[in-house]
Amino acid sequence: MRHHPASGRTSLYLASHASHIIGWPVEKGRALIEELIAFATQPQFVYQHHWTVGDLVIWDNRCTMHRGRPYDDTQRRVLHRTTVSDRANTLEQEGLLAISAA
């Protein structure tokens, strides 16, 4: 869990790449992760974009679970990724990532 720095809302930092919960038996932790993902991906919580020319989609990676979907590879696609940050990333925020000064 983490708290969004601007809104203060609590969000779960999870996705299918999560493997376990620290301090829990692996099977029990994995079962909870699967249950949480199943809850979070219910249709009423999912946005699926249907692209049209000129569309721009922006999301906040700090509190959005997202996944690429199959697409028509005969169509030209252009992606520009921009990352804006005024805060430390999640691992830095939680003190789990040691950053060494060069």
C-alpha positions in Angstrom: 0.0 0.0 0.0 1.1 3.5 -0.6 -0.4 7.0 -0.1 -0.7 9.3 -3.1 1.3 12.4 -2.2 -1.2 14.9 -3.8 -4.5 13.4 -2.8 -3.5 11.4 0.3 -5.6 8.5 -1.0 -4.4 5.0 -0.3 -3.7 2.7 -3.3 -2.4 -0.8 -3.7 0.9 -1.1 -5.5 0.4 -4.4 -7.2 0.1 -6.2 -10.5 0.7 -9.6 -12.0 4.4 -9.2 -11.6 4.1 -9.3 -7.8 5.4 -12.6 -6.4 4.8 -12.6 -2.7 4.2 -10.6 0.5 7.2 -10.1 2.7 6.9 -12.0 5.9 4.0 -14.2 4.7 4.1 -17.8 3.5 4.4 -17.7 -0.3 1.2 -19.6 -1.0 -0.9 -17.4 1.4 0.7 -14.1 0.0 0.2 -15.2 -3.6 -3.5 -16.0 -2.9 -4.0 -12.6 -1.5 -2.3 -10.9 -4.5 -4.5 -12.9 -6.9 -7.6 -11.9 -4.9 -6.7 -8.2 -4.9 -5.9 -8.3 -8.7 -9.2 -10.0 -9.4 -11.0 -7.3 -7.4 -9.1 -4.4 -9.0 -9.7 -5.7 -12.5 -13.5 -6.0 -12.3 -15.2 -4.4 -15.3 -16.5 -1.4 -13.3 -12.9 -0.4 -12.5 -11.4 -1.0 -16.0 -11.0 1.6 -18.6 -10.2 0.3 -22.1 -9.4 3.0 -24.7 -10.6 2.7 -28.3 -8.1 4.7 -30.3 -8.9 7.3 -32.9 -6.5 9.6 -34.8 -5.2 12.4 -32.5 -6.0 10.7 -29.2 -3.8 11.5 -26.2 -4.0 9.3 -23.1 -2.4 10.2 -19.8 -2.4 8.3 -16.6 -0.7 8.5 -13.2 1.6 5.5 -12.8 1.6 6.0 -9.1 -1.9 4.7 -8.8 -2.9 3.0 -12.1 -2.5 -0.6 -13.1 -2.1 -0.7 -16.8 -1.4 -3.3 -19.5 -0.8 -3.2 -23.2 -3.4 -5.1 -25.3 -3.2 -6.7 -28.8 -3.4 -4.2 -31.6 -3.5 -4.2 -35.4 0.2 -4.2 -36.3 -0.5 -3.1 -39.9 -1.4 0.3 -38.5 1.3 2.9 -37.7 1.7 3.6 -34.0 3.6 6.5 -32.4 4.3 6.5 -28.7 6.1 9.3 -26.8 6.6 8.6 -23.2 7.2 11.5 -20.8 7.8 11.1 -17.1 7.3 14.0 -14.8 8.2 13.6 -11.2 8.3 16.0 -8.3 8.6 13.1 -5.7 10.7 10.1 -5.2 9.6 6.8 -6.8 7.8 4.2 -4.7 10.9 2.3 -3.6 12.8 5.5 -2.8 9.7 6.8 -0.9 9.5 3.7 1.2 13.2 3.6 1.9 13.7 0.3 0.0 16.0 1.6 -2.6 19.5 2.8 -1.7 20.7 5.6 -4.0 24.4 6.2 -4.1 25.7 9.6 -5.1 28.2 9.4 -8.0 
